Amino acid sequence: ISGTLDEVQQKWSEFDASTVVQLLIRHCPALEVPDIFSDFSGLRGIKVYNTTIVEWSDSAAITSTNHPGMSSLMIVRVNMTNGVLPAGLLSSDFPPTLYDIEICVTNLHTLPDNLDTKWPPAAIIQVEYSQLTTVPAVLPRLQPYYLAVTGNPITELPPEVFEVDGMLYLGISEMNIRELPRNVPKLSSDLSWIFIGETNISFFWAWVDELVIRMEGRANPWLAGPTPYCDDFEKVLNGTSSTFRVPLLPEYSQTMMDPSEANRPVLEKSVRCDAAIEGLFYPLDIEDSINAISTPPPLVRYVG
């Protein structure tokens, strides 16, 4: 079926919707979600894969009233009308239990500025390999526990994404980013791991010292391979170079940009340059191996 309103209505009328716990919608070139979706009262999770969402109206929205146990929403390899979230994902009665929202490989290019009045705080929010050209200001206001904007055509990051209270993980890999914000006045005291692999970052500003010092003895906070910084880092470690390409100046990180022998232990505990560490948070390869009916197109990468 193509996914028209009547087709989906007929299929979903063939069983007791209230008994459904997980709903997988895939390979629909023209999905229209019917109002019978409101009858899926026991639903815990929804995944939409390889589909074009033509219509998902407010009358068929995900709501706390109709879906009180909803906890996960996966939108993967999906096109949405006009590249915006459909009304069905934006109810003012959005379930507060829906704490895992993962969007990957879509035409989504913006988010509503009032999304923080609808989606719950402290959620996992991933908007990866979509069409965001900037980090929407609403994302930090949602105070996510995980935040990933991996693979978007973003070239500049606002300091606010590093200032989210309660956020442990930040994914900003696989984008054409040449530097981090120069100043982050209120670095989150919870932020612990930042993924920056496959970017063009070659240096770190002074504010990162706070994170490096806080994480000392716990974990390497910067997951940075491959990057120009890691190219220099490896040469410093193996003795083929004694400097980073960016010289150590007062405005730069004194922990991350000091190539001296005395600082090597600090460097080794601050950054991991293992290129095998996946920057993409969503397990796309596994998803495709399960649900693809043909080889998906390669990801469009914006790293210059």
DRENDO-1510 file (C-alpha; in Angstrom, 1 decimal, always signed):
<recs>
REC; n; res; u; v; w
REC; 1; ILE; +0.0; +0.0; +0.0 .
REC; 2; SER; +1.1; +3.6; -0.5 .
REC; 3; GLY; -0.2; +4.7; +2.9 .
REC; 4; THR; -3.3; +6.7; +2.0 .
REC; 5; LEU; -5.9; +7.5; +4.6 .
REC; 6; ASP; -8.3; +4.8; +3.5 .
REC; 7; GLU; -5.7; +2.2; +3.1 .
REC; 8; VAL; -4.2; +2.7; +6.5 .
REC; 9; GLN; -7.6; +3.0; +8.1 .
REC; 10; GLN; -8.6; -0.4; +6.6 .
REC; 11; LYS; -5.4; -2.2; +7.7 .
REC; 12; TRP; -5.6; -0.8; +11.2 .
REC; 13; SER; -9.3; -1.8; +11.5 .
REC; 14; GLU; -8.4; -5.4; +11.1 .
REC; 15; PHE; -7.1; -5.8; +14.7 .
REC; 16; ASP; -7.7; -4.4; +18.2 .
REC; 17; ALA; -5.6; -1.3; +18.2 .
REC; 18; SER; -5.7; -1.1; +22.0 .
REC; 19; THR; -3.5; -4.2; +22.2 .
REC; 20; VAL; -0.6; -2.8; +20.1 .
REC; 21; VAL; +2.5; -1.9; +22.0 .
REC; 22; GLN; +5.0; -1.2; +19.2 .
REC; 23; LEU; +4.0; +0.3; +15.8 .
REC; 24; LEU; +6.3; +0.1; +12.8 .
REC; 25; ILE; +5.4; +2.0; +9.6 .
REC; 26; ARG; +7.7; +1.5; +6.7 .
REC; 27; HIS; +8.0; +1.8; +2.9 .
REC; 28; CYS; +5.0; +4.1; +2.5 .
REC; 29; PRO; +5.5; +6.7; -0.3 .
REC; 30; ALA; +2.4; +8.8; +0.8 .
REC; 31; LEU; +1.5; +8.2; +4.4 .
REC; 32; GLU; -1.6; +9.8; +5.8 .
REC; 33; VAL; -2.2; +8.9; +9.5 .
REC; 34; PRO; -5.9; +8.3; +10.2 .
REC; 35; ASP; -7.8; +9.3; +13.4 .
REC; 36; ILE; -8.0; +5.6; +14.4 .
REC; 37; PHE; -4.4; +6.1; +15.6 .
REC; 38; SER; -6.0; +7.6; +18.7 .
REC; 39; ASP; -7.2; +4.0; +19.6 .
REC; 40; PHE; -3.7; +2.7; +20.1 .
REC; 41; SER; -4.0; +3.3; +23.8 .
REC; 42; GLY; -1.3; +0.8; +24.9 .
REC; 43; LEU; +1.3; +2.1; +22.5 .
REC; 44; ARG; +4.9; +2.4; +23.9 .
REC; 45; GLY; +6.9; +3.1; +20.7 .
REC; 46; ILE; +6.5; +4.2; +17.1 .
REC; 47; LYS; +9.0; +3.8; +14.3 .
REC; 48; VAL; +8.5; +5.3; +10.8 .
REC; 49; TYR; +11.1; +4.1; +8.3 .
REC; 50; ASN; +11.6; +4.9; +4.6 .
REC; 51; THR; +8.4; +6.8; +4.3 .
REC; 52; THR; +7.0; +10.1; +3.1 .
REC; 53; ILE; +4.6; +11.6; +5.6 .
REC; 54; VAL; +2.0; +13.5; +3.6 .
REC; 55; GLU; -0.4; +14.1; +6.5 .
REC; 56; TRP; -0.3; +13.5; +10.2 .
REC; 57; SER; -2.9; +15.9; +11.5 .
REC; 58; ASP; -3.6; +17.1; +15.0 .
REC; 59; SER; -6.8; +14.9; +15.2 .
REC; 60; ALA; -4.5; +11.8; +14.9 .
REC; 61; ALA; -1.7; +13.3; +17.2 .
REC; 62; ILE; +0.4; +11.5; +19.7 .
REC; 63; THR; -1.1; +12.6; +23.0 .
REC; 64; SER; -0.9; +11.8; +26.7 .
REC; 65; THR; -4.7; +11.3; +26.7 .
REC; 66; ASN; -4.7; +8.6; +24.0 .
REC; 67; HIS; -1.1; +7.2; +24.4 .
REC; 68; PRO; -0.3; +7.6; +28.1 .
REC; 69; GLY; +2.6; +5.1; +28.0 .
REC; 70; MET; +4.4; +6.4; +24.9 .
REC; 71; SER; +8.2; +6.4; +25.5 .
REC; 72; SER; +9.9; +6.3; +22.1 .
REC; 73; LEU; +9.6; +7.9; +18.6 .
REC; 74; MET; +11.9; +7.0; +15.8 .
REC; 75; ILE; +11.7; +8.8; +12.4 .
REC; 76; VAL; +14.3; +7.3; +10.0 .
REC; 77; ARG; +14.8; +7.9; +6.3 .
REC; 78; VAL; +11.6; +10.0; +6.2 .
REC; 79; ASN; +10.5; +13.0; +4.2 .
REC; 80; MET; +7.9; +15.4; +5.7 .
REC; 81; THR; +5.7; +17.9; +4.0 .
REC; 82; ASN; +7.6; +21.2; +3.6 .
REC; 83; GLY; +10.4; +19.8; +5.7 .
REC; 84; VAL; +8.7; +20.5; +9.0 .
REC; 85; LEU; +7.3; +18.3; +11.8 .
REC; 86; PRO; +3.7; +17.3; +11.2 .
REC; 87; ALA; +1.0; +18.5; +13.5 .
REC; 88; GLY; +0.6; +15.0; +14.8 .
REC; 89; LEU; +4.0; +15.2; +16.6 .
REC; 90; LEU; +3.3; +18.6; +18.1 .
REC; 91; SER; +0.3; +18.2; +20.3 .
REC; 92; SER; +0.0; +20.5; +23.4 .
REC; 93; ASP; -0.9; +17.2; +25.1 .
REC; 94; PHE; +2.3; +15.5; +24.0 .
REC; 95; PRO; +3.1; +12.6; +26.4 .
REC; 96; PRO; +5.6; +13.6; +29.1 .
REC; 97; THR; +6.7; +9.9; +29.1 .
REC; 98; LEU; +8.0; +10.2; +25.6 .
REC; 99; TYR; +11.6; +10.8; +26.5 .
REC; 100; ASP; +13.4; +9.2; +23.5 .
REC; 101; ILE; +13.0; +11.1; +20.2 .
REC; 102; GLU; +15.3; +10.0; +17.4 .
REC; 103; ILE; +15.2; +11.6; +13.9 .
REC; 104; CYS; +17.7; +10.4; +11.3 .
REC; 105; VAL; +18.1; +11.1; +7.6 .
REC; 106; THR; +15.1; +13.4; +6.9 .
REC; 107; ASN; +14.3; +16.6; +5.1 .
REC; 108; LEU; +13.6; +18.4; +8.4 .
REC; 109; HIS; +15.1; +21.9; +8.1 .
REC; 110; THR; +13.6; +23.7; +11.2 .
REC; 111; LEU; +11.9; +23.1; +14.5 .
REC; 112; PRO; +9.0; +25.1; +16.0 .
REC; 113; ASP; +10.2; +27.8; +18.3 .
REC; 114; ASN; +7.6; +26.7; +20.9 .
REC; 115; LEU; +8.6; +23.1; +20.9 .
REC; 116; ASP; +9.8; +23.4; +24.5 .
REC; 117; THR; +6.1; +24.0; +25.5 .
REC; 118; LYS; +5.2; +20.6; +23.9 .
REC; 119; TRP; +8.0; +18.1; +24.1 .
REC; 120; PRO; +9.2; +17.0; +27.6 .
REC; 121; PRO; +12.5; +18.2; +29.1 .
REC; 122; ALA; +15.4; +15.9; +29.9 .
REC; 123; ALA; +14.7; +13.7; +26.9 .
REC; 124; ILE; +17.0; +12.1; +24.4 .
REC; 125; ILE; +16.8; +14.3; +21.3 .
REC; 126; GLN; +18.6; +13.3; +18.1 .
REC; 127; VAL; +18.1; +15.2; +14.9 .
REC; 128; GLU; +20.8; +13.7; +12.7 .
REC; 129; TYR; +21.5; +13.9; +9.0 .
REC; 130; SER; +18.7; +16.2; +8.3 .
REC; 131; GLN; +18.6; +19.7; +6.8 .
REC; 132; LEU; +19.2; +22.0; +9.8 .
REC; 133; THR; +21.5; +24.9; +8.9 .
REC; 134; THR; +21.7; +26.2; +12.4 .
REC; 135; VAL; +21.0; +24.7; +15.8 .
REC; 136; PRO; +17.5; +25.7; +16.6 .
REC; 137; ALA; +17.4; +27.9; +19.7 .
REC; 138; VAL; +14.6; +25.7; +21.1 .
REC; 139; LEU; +16.9; +22.7; +21.4 .
REC; 140; PRO; +18.9; +23.9; +24.4 .
REC; 141; ARG; +15.7; +25.2; +26.0 .
REC; 142; LEU; +14.4; +21.6; +25.9 .
REC; 143; GLN; +17.3; +20.7; +28.3 .
REC; 144; PRO; +17.9; +17.3; +26.7 .
REC; 145; TYR; +19.8; +14.5; +28.4 .
REC; 146; TYR; +21.4; +13.5; +25.1 .
REC; 147; LEU; +21.5; +16.0; +22.2 .
REC; 148; ALA; +22.8; +15.0; +18.7 .
REC; 149; VAL; +22.7; +17.1; +15.6 .
REC; 150; THR; +25.2; +15.0; +13.7 .
REC; 151; GLY; +25.5; +15.3; +10.0 .
REC; 152; ASN; +23.5; +18.4; +9.4 .
REC; 153; PRO; +24.7; +21.3; +7.1 .
REC; 154; ILE; +25.6; +23.4; +10.2 .
REC; 155; THR; +28.8; +25.4; +10.2 .
REC; 156; GLU; +28.5; +27.3; +13.4 .
REC; 157; LEU; +27.5; +26.3; +16.9 .
REC; 158; PRO; +25.9; +28.6; +19.6 .
REC; 159; PRO; +27.4; +28.5; +23.1 .
REC; 160; GLU; +24.0; +27.6; +24.5 .
REC; 161; VAL; +24.3; +24.0; +23.3 .
REC; 162; PHE; +27.3; +23.6; +25.8 .
REC; 163; GLU; +25.3; +25.2; +28.6 .
REC; 164; VAL; +22.4; +22.7; +29.1 .
REC; 165; ASP; +22.0; +21.7; +32.7 .
REC; 166; GLY; +21.5; +17.9; +33.0 .
REC; 167; MET; +22.9; +17.1; +29.5 .
REC; 168; LEU; +25.6; +14.3; +29.5 .
REC; 169; TYR; +26.2; +13.7; +25.8 .
REC; 170; LEU; +26.5; +16.1; +22.9 .
REC; 171; GLY; +26.9; +14.9; +19.3 .
REC; 172; ILE; +28.2; +17.5; +16.8 .
REC; 173; SER; +30.2; +15.1; +14.6 .
REC; 174; GLU; +30.3; +14.9; +10.8 .
REC; 175; MET; +29.6; +18.5; +10.0 .
REC; 176; ASN; +31.6; +21.3; +8.4 .
REC; 177; ILE; +32.5; +23.0; +11.7 .
REC; 178; ARG; +36.0; +24.6; +11.9 .
REC; 179; GLU; +35.8; +25.8; +15.5 .
REC; 180; LEU; +33.8; +25.7; +18.6 .
REC; 181; PRO; +32.3; +28.9; +20.1 .
REC; 182; ARG; +35.0; +31.2; +21.4 .
REC; 183; ASN; +33.2; +31.7; +24.7 .
REC; 184; VAL; +30.9; +29.4; +26.7 .
REC; 185; PRO; +30.2; +31.5; +29.8 .
REC; 186; LYS; +28.1; +28.9; +31.6 .
REC; 187; LEU; +29.5; +25.5; +30.7 .
REC; 188; SER; +27.2; +22.8; +31.8 .
REC; 189; SER; +28.5; +21.1; +35.0 .
REC; 190; ASP; +26.9; +17.8; +33.8 .
REC; 191; LEU; +28.2; +17.7; +30.2 .
REC; 192; SER; +30.7; +14.8; +30.1 .
REC; 193; TRP; +31.2; +13.6; +26.5 .
REC; 194; ILE; +31.3; +15.6; +23.3 .
REC; 195; PHE; +31.6; +13.9; +19.9 .
REC; 196; ILE; +33.3; +16.0; +17.3 .
REC; 197; GLY; +34.7; +13.4; +14.8 .
REC; 198; GLU; +34.7; +14.2; +11.1 .
REC; 199; THR; +34.7; +17.9; +11.6 .
REC; 200; ASN; +37.4; +20.4; +10.7 .
REC; 201; ILE; +38.3; +21.4; +14.3 .
REC; 202; SER; +42.0; +21.9; +14.7 .
REC; 203; PHE; +42.1; +23.8; +18.1 .
REC; 204; PHE; +40.2; +24.4; +21.3 .
REC; 205; TRP; +39.4; +27.7; +23.1 .
REC; 206; ALA; +40.3; +28.2; +26.7 .
REC; 207; TRP; +36.8; +27.4; +28.1 .
REC; 208; VAL; +37.3; +23.6; +27.4 .
REC; 209; ASP; +39.9; +23.4; +30.2 .
REC; 210; GLU; +37.0; +23.5; +32.7 .
REC; 211; LEU; +35.6; +20.3; +31.2 .
REC; 212; VAL; +39.0; +18.6; +30.9 .
REC; 213; ILE; +39.9; +19.2; +34.5 .
REC; 214; ARG; +36.4; +18.2; +35.7 .
REC; 215; MET; +36.6; +14.9; +33.8 .
REC; 216; GLU; +40.2; +14.1; +34.9 .
REC; 217; GLY; +40.4; +10.5; +36.1 .
REC; 218; ARG; +36.8; +9.7; +34.9 .
REC; 219; ALA; +36.9; +9.6; +31.1 .
REC; 220; ASN; +38.1; +11.3; +28.0 .
REC; 221; PRO; +35.5; +14.0; +27.4 .
REC; 222; TRP; +36.4; +14.7; +23.7 .
REC; 223; LEU; +35.7; +12.0; +21.1 .
REC; 224; ALA; +37.5; +13.6; +18.2 .
REC; 225; GLY; +38.6; +11.2; +15.6 .
REC; 226; PRO; +39.1; +11.9; +12.8 .
REC; 227; THR; +39.8; +15.7; +12.8 .
REC; 228; PRO; +42.7; +18.0; +12.0 .
REC; 229; TYR; +43.3; +18.2; +15.7 .
REC; 230; CYS; +43.7; +14.5; +16.0 .
REC; 231; ASP; +46.1; +14.4; +13.0 .
REC; 232; ASP; +48.3; +16.8; +14.9 .
REC; 233; PHE; +47.7; +15.0; +18.2 .
REC; 234; GLU; +48.9; +11.7; +16.7 .
REC; 235; LYS; +52.1; +13.3; +15.3 .
REC; 236; VAL; +52.9; +14.8; +18.7 .
REC; 237; LEU; +52.4; +11.5; +20.4 .
REC; 238; ASN; +54.6; +9.5; +18.0 .
REC; 239; GLY; +57.3; +12.2; +17.9 .
REC; 240; THR; +57.0; +13.2; +14.2 .
REC; 241; SER; +56.0; +16.7; +15.3 .
REC; 242; SER; +56.5; +18.8; +18.4 .
REC; 243; THR; +53.7; +21.3; +17.8 .
REC; 244; PHE; +50.0; +21.6; +16.9 .
REC; 245; ARG; +49.3; +23.6; +13.7 .
REC; 246; VAL; +47.8; +26.3; +16.0 .
REC; 247; PRO; +50.3; +27.6; +18.4 .
REC; 248; LEU; +49.7; +27.7; +22.2 .
REC; 249; LEU; +48.4; +31.2; +23.0 .
REC; 250; PRO; +46.6; +32.5; +26.1 .
REC; 251; GLU; +43.2; +32.4; +24.4 .
REC; 252; TYR; +43.5; +28.7; +23.7 .
REC; 253; SER; +43.1; +25.7; +25.9 .
REC; 254; GLN; +46.1; +25.2; +28.1 .
REC; 255; THR; +45.3; +21.5; +28.6 .
REC; 256; MET; +44.4; +20.6; +25.0 .
REC; 257; MET; +46.9; +22.8; +23.0 .
REC; 258; ASP; +50.1; +22.2; +25.0 .
REC; 259; PRO; +52.2; +19.7; +23.1 .
REC; 260; SER; +55.0; +19.6; +25.7 .
REC; 261; GLU; +56.3; +16.3; +27.0 .
REC; 262; ALA; +55.1; +17.2; +30.5 .
REC; 263; ASN; +51.5; +17.7; +29.2 .
REC; 264; ARG; +51.3; +14.4; +27.2 .
REC; 265; PRO; +49.5; +12.5; +30.1 .
REC; 266; VAL; +46.9; +15.2; +30.2 .
REC; 267; LEU; +46.4; +15.1; +26.4 .
REC; 268; GLU; +46.0; +11.3; +26.5 .
REC; 269; LYS; +43.3; +11.5; +29.2 .
REC; 270; SER; +41.4; +14.4; +27.5 .
REC; 271; VAL; +40.8; +13.2; +24.0 .
REC; 272; ARG; +40.2; +10.0; +22.1 .
REC; 273; CYS; +41.2; +10.0; +18.5 .
REC; 274; ASP; +39.9; +6.5; +17.6 .
REC; 275; ALA; +38.2; +6.9; +14.2 .
REC; 276; ALA; +36.3; +3.7; +14.9 .
REC; 277; ILE; +34.2; +5.6; +17.5 .
REC; 278; GLU; +30.9; +6.2; +15.7 .
REC; 279; GLY; +29.8; +9.8; +15.7 .
REC; 280; LEU; +26.3; +9.0; +14.5 .
REC; 281; PHE; +24.2; +8.2; +17.5 .
REC; 282; TYR; +21.4; +6.4; +15.7 .
REC; 283; PRO; +22.3; +2.8; +14.8 .
REC; 284; LEU; +21.5; +3.4; +11.1 .
REC; 285; ASP; +23.5; +0.5; +9.7 .
REC; 286; ILE; +21.7; -2.0; +11.9 .
REC; 287; GLU; +18.3; -0.4; +11.1 .
REC; 288; ASP; +19.0; -0.6; +7.4 .
REC; 289; SER; +20.1; -4.2; +7.7 .
REC; 290; ILE; +16.7; -5.1; +9.3 .
REC; 291; ASN; +14.3; -2.9; +7.3 .
REC; 292; ALA; +15.7; -1.8; +4.0 .
REC; 293; ILE; +14.3; -3.6; +0.9 .
REC; 294; SER; +17.2; -2.3; -1.3 .
REC; 295; THR; +20.5; -0.6; -0.7 .
REC; 296; PRO; +19.8; +2.9; +0.8 .
REC; 297; PRO; +21.4; +5.9; -0.8 .
REC; 298; PRO; +24.7; +7.0; +0.8 .
REC; 299; LEU; +24.5; +9.7; +3.5 .
REC; 300; VAL; +25.1; +13.2; +2.2 .
REC; 301; ARG; +28.1; +14.6; +4.1 .
REC; 302; TYR; +28.8; +18.3; +4.5 .
REC; 303; VAL; +32.4; +18.1; +5.9 .
REC; 304; GLY; +34.5; +20.4; +3.7 .
</recs>
